Amino acid sequence: MNEQALEQLKSWIAASKRMVFFGGAGVSTESGIPDFRSEDGLYHTQYDYPPETIISHTFYVKKPEIFFRFYRNRMLFPDARPNIVHRKLAEWEKEGRLQAVVTQNIDGLHQAAGSRNVFELHGSVLRNTCQKCHEKYDLRTFLTLGDIPTCPVCGGRVKPDVVLYEEGLDPFTVQGAVEAIRSADLLMVAGTSLVVYPAAAYLDEFQGKHLVLINKTATPRDNIADLVLHEKLGDVFSRL
């Protein structure tokens, strides 16, 4: 690990008063949740349809049996627990160092670790809504509602509150995330390949002092960062 870069990061964190963390799938890999594009990631699994197709709105509507089978088998990890990254971020928020977490993840682990101000750009598997009567269900109940989850109140289909391909992001969540990034003095971007838009474009809203990128592999935005660490997040955060 680049010790000089690590010490620089420590000093910036210590001096920061409005830090914001922007994270992707790599934040949760050490909790046993696979990411998308690595060798063992979601996009390298073998199915009759590409994952991008299965987790699209069109596929959800037309082939719900396959959609929900894939969703349960590959996207739900109810036994996952927060790791060092989630716990450290919650600690910084409690100390008043961190003002917000912006996440592309849908696992709810930031909140499980204790973070309060979390903007979930792609929704959460912990929330599920009947498309007919709008009754709400938590994950534990959702898993009891059948192969194609059916609302016991009205018989409608219950959809996870996650953003599928072809669906737009929640405008209030986006507004909150962008405002947090704009007001940050330190933006730490971690565990994301920065190839998913519009989320990756939110980096352009940052107007603060220091932009830090932490990811195992290079990203298209490394060249605009003030500091880059190509390391495992757990290794970095255990040193912070």
LINZI-V72226 format. One record per run of one state. SS is the DSSP state (2 for helix, 1 for strand, 0 for the rest). FROM is the first residue (numbers start at 1). LEN is the number of residues. If there is no record, write none. Layout:
# LINZI-V72226
ss->SS from->FROM len->LEN
ss->SS from->FROM len->LEN
This chain:
# LINZI-V72226
ss->0 from->1 len->2
ss->2 from->3 len->13
ss->0 from->16 len->3
ss->1 from->19 len->5
ss->0 from->24 len->1
ss->2 from->25 len->3
ss->0 from->28 len->1
ss->2 from->29 len->3
ss->0 from->32 len->10
ss->2 from->42 len->3
ss->0 from->45 len->6
ss->2 from->51 len->4
ss->0 from->55 len->1
ss->1 from->56 len->1
ss->2 from->57 len->6
ss->0 from->63 len->1
ss->2 from->64 len->12
ss->0 from->76 len->8
ss->2 from->84 len->12
ss->0 from->96 len->2
ss->1 from->98 len->6
ss->0 from->104 len->5
ss->2 from->109 len->5
ss->0 from->114 len->4
ss->1 from->118 len->3
ss->0 from->121 len->2
ss->1 from->123 len->8
ss->0 from->131 len->5
ss->1 from->136 len->3
ss->2 from->139 len->4
ss->0 from->143 len->7
ss->1 from->150 len->1
ss->0 from->151 len->6
ss->1 from->157 len->6
ss->0 from->163 len->2
ss->1 from->165 len->1
ss->0 from->166 len->5
ss->2 from->171 len->13
ss->0 from->184 len->2
ss->1 from->186 len->5
ss->0 from->191 len->8
ss->2 from->199 len->7
ss->0 from->206 len->4
ss->1 from->210 len->5
ss->0 from->215 len->7
ss->2 from->222 len->3
ss->0 from->225 len->2
ss->1 from->227 len->3
ss->0 from->230 len->3
ss->2 from->233 len->5
ss->0 from->238 len->3
